[in-house]
Amino acid sequence: MKGTQRRLVCPQCGKVFFAWRPDDLPGAKVKCYFCGHQFEDDVARRPPLPPPAPAPVSVPAPETSPAPAEPKPN
């Protein structure tokens, strides 16, 4: 799982602690290790990133081959 550890300050007790912030769930709430207060950090308040645009699909060009020669009448 991708993510980072962030230094956070609890708004209720004012103590500093570190919490893991996963990239997949940017809006997840954080729980203070000391007082148990659950809150959103500044990252959780940001709007989620839009999903990446799909890669353009390249359509292969049709193969052009010369038309078969018609047999000559005898």
PyRosetta script that sets phi, psi and omega in degrees:
from pyrosetta import init, pose_from_sequence

init()
pose = pose_from_sequence("MKGTQRRLVCPQCGKVFFAWRPDDLPGAKVKCYFCGHQFEDDVARRPPLPPPAPAPVSVPAPETSPAPAEPKPN")
pose.set_psi(1, 131.9)
pose.set_omega(1, -180.0)
pose.set_phi(2, -86.7)
pose.set_psi(2, 146.2)
pose.set_omega(2, 178.9)
pose.set_phi(3, 169.5)
pose.set_psi(3, -174.6)
pose.set_omega(3, 179.8)
pose.set_phi(4, -141.0)
pose.set_psi(4, 158.8)
pose.set_omega(4, 172.9)
pose.set_phi(5, -91.5)
pose.set_psi(5, 134.3)
pose.set_omega(5, -178.8)
pose.set_phi(6, -120.6)
pose.set_psi(6, 145.8)
pose.set_omega(6, 174.9)
pose.set_phi(7, -86.8)
pose.set_psi(7, 123.0)
pose.set_omega(7, -176.9)
pose.set_phi(8, -124.7)
pose.set_psi(8, 153.1)
pose.set_omega(8, 175.2)
pose.set_phi(9, -119.1)
pose.set_psi(9, 125.8)
pose.set_omega(9, -179.8)
pose.set_phi(10, -69.6)
pose.set_psi(10, 128.9)
pose.set_omega(10, 179.0)
pose.set_phi(11, -71.4)
pose.set_psi(11, -18.2)
pose.set_omega(11, -177.9)
pose.set_phi(12, -89.7)
pose.set_psi(12, -51.7)
pose.set_omega(12, -176.6)
pose.set_phi(13, -100.2)
pose.set_psi(13, -16.1)
pose.set_omega(13, 177.1)
pose.set_phi(14, 80.3)
pose.set_psi(14, 6.0)
pose.set_omega(14, -179.2)
pose.set_phi(15, -83.7)
pose.set_psi(15, 151.5)
pose.set_omega(15, -178.7)
pose.set_phi(16, -97.4)
pose.set_psi(16, 137.1)
pose.set_omega(16, 176.5)
pose.set_phi(17, -151.2)
pose.set_psi(17, 168.1)
pose.set_omega(17, 179.2)
pose.set_phi(18, -110.9)
pose.set_psi(18, 140.2)
pose.set_omega(18, 179.2)
pose.set_phi(19, -136.8)
pose.set_psi(19, 145.8)
pose.set_omega(19, 177.2)
pose.set_phi(20, -78.3)
pose.set_psi(20, 127.9)
pose.set_omega(20, 179.8)
pose.set_phi(21, -116.0)
pose.set_psi(21, 103.6)
pose.set_omega(21, -179.5)
pose.set_phi(22, -71.7)
pose.set_psi(22, 143.6)
pose.set_omega(22, 178.0)
pose.set_phi(23, -70.4)
pose.set_psi(23, -27.9)
pose.set_omega(23, -177.5)
pose.set_phi(24, -72.3)
pose.set_psi(24, -28.9)
pose.set_omega(24, -178.2)
pose.set_phi(25, -123.2)
pose.set_psi(25, 74.9)
pose.set_omega(25, -176.2)
pose.set_phi(26, -68.5)
pose.set_psi(26, -20.6)
pose.set_omega(26, -177.5)
pose.set_phi(27, -94.6)
pose.set_psi(27, 9.6)
pose.set_omega(27, -178.0)
pose.set_phi(28, -69.6)
pose.set_psi(28, 139.9)
pose.set_omega(28, 179.0)
pose.set_phi(29, -78.0)
pose.set_psi(29, 157.5)
pose.set_omega(29, -179.3)
pose.set_phi(30, -111.3)
pose.set_psi(30, 143.3)
pose.set_omega(30, 177.8)
pose.set_phi(31, -112.8)
pose.set_psi(31, 127.6)
pose.set_omega(31, 180.0)
pose.set_phi(32, -65.0)
pose.set_psi(32, 134.2)
pose.set_omega(32, 179.9)
pose.set_phi(33, -71.4)
pose.set_psi(33, -23.4)
pose.set_omega(33, -173.5)
pose.set_phi(34, -93.6)
pose.set_psi(34, -49.9)
pose.set_omega(34, -176.0)
pose.set_phi(35, -107.2)
pose.set_psi(35, -11.9)
pose.set_omega(35, 178.6)
pose.set_phi(36, 83.9)
pose.set_psi(36, 4.2)
pose.set_omega(36, 179.1)
pose.set_phi(37, -67.7)
pose.set_psi(37, 133.0)
pose.set_omega(37, -179.8)
pose.set_phi(38, -103.0)
pose.set_psi(38, 129.1)
pose.set_omega(38, -176.9)
pose.set_phi(39, -149.3)
pose.set_psi(39, 167.1)
pose.set_omega(39, 176.3)
pose.set_phi(40, -100.0)
pose.set_psi(40, 133.9)
pose.set_omega(40, 174.8)
pose.set_phi(41, -87.0)
pose.set_psi(41, 180.0)
pose.set_omega(41, -176.8)
pose.set_phi(42, -64.4)
pose.set_psi(42, -29.1)
pose.set_omega(42, 178.1)
pose.set_phi(43, -68.8)
pose.set_psi(43, -37.1)
pose.set_omega(43, -178.7)
pose.set_phi(44, -69.5)
pose.set_psi(44, -24.7)
pose.set_omega(44, -178.8)
pose.set_phi(45, -82.4)
pose.set_psi(45, -14.4)
pose.set_omega(45, 179.6)
pose.set_phi(46, -71.8)
pose.set_psi(46, 149.1)
pose.set_omega(46, 175.8)
pose.set_phi(47, -68.0)
pose.set_psi(47, 147.0)
pose.set_omega(47, -179.0)
pose.set_phi(48, -65.1)
pose.set_psi(48, 150.8)
pose.set_omega(48, 178.4)
pose.set_phi(49, -69.9)
pose.set_psi(49, 143.5)
pose.set_omega(49, 177.7)
pose.set_phi(50, -67.8)
pose.set_psi(50, 149.9)
pose.set_omega(50, 179.8)
pose.set_phi(51, -64.1)
pose.set_psi(51, 149.3)
pose.set_omega(51, -179.6)
pose.set_phi(52, -63.7)
pose.set_psi(52, 145.0)
pose.set_omega(52, 179.6)
pose.set_phi(53, -68.3)
pose.set_psi(53, 143.3)
pose.set_omega(53, 178.9)
pose.set_phi(54, -65.2)
pose.set_psi(54, 147.2)
pose.set_omega(54, 179.4)
pose.set_phi(55, -65.6)
pose.set_psi(55, 141.8)
pose.set_omega(55, 179.4)
pose.set_phi(56, -64.4)
pose.set_psi(56, 138.0)
pose.set_omega(56, -178.9)
pose.set_phi(57, -92.2)
pose.set_psi(57, 122.3)
pose.set_omega(57, 178.7)
pose.set_phi(58, -93.8)
pose.set_psi(58, 129.4)
pose.set_omega(58, 179.9)
pose.set_phi(59, -95.0)
pose.set_psi(59, 124.1)
pose.set_omega(59, -179.9)
pose.set_phi(60, -66.5)
pose.set_psi(60, 141.3)
pose.set_omega(60, 179.1)
pose.set_phi(61, -68.3)
pose.set_psi(61, 141.2)
pose.set_omega(61, 178.9)
pose.set_phi(62, -66.6)
pose.set_psi(62, 144.0)
pose.set_omega(62, 179.8)
pose.set_phi(63, -76.0)
pose.set_psi(63, 132.1)
pose.set_omega(63, 177.9)
pose.set_phi(64, -107.3)
pose.set_psi(64, 120.1)
pose.set_omega(64, 177.8)
pose.set_phi(65, -119.1)
pose.set_psi(65, 149.0)
pose.set_omega(65, -179.8)
pose.set_phi(66, -62.8)
pose.set_psi(66, 145.0)
pose.set_omega(66, 180.0)
pose.set_phi(67, -66.2)
pose.set_psi(67, 143.5)
pose.set_omega(67, 179.7)
pose.set_phi(68, -64.4)
pose.set_psi(68, 139.9)
pose.set_omega(68, 179.6)
pose.set_phi(69, -68.9)
pose.set_psi(69, 139.2)
pose.set_omega(69, 179.4)
pose.set_phi(70, -81.0)
pose.set_psi(70, 142.1)
pose.set_omega(70, 179.2)
pose.set_phi(71, -68.0)
pose.set_psi(71, 142.5)
pose.set_omega(71, -179.8)
pose.set_phi(72, -79.5)
pose.set_psi(72, 139.6)
pose.set_omega(72, 177.7)
pose.set_phi(73, -70.4)
pose.set_psi(73, 147.5)
pose.set_omega(73, -178.4)
pose.set_phi(74, -80.0)
pose.dump_pdb("model.pdb")
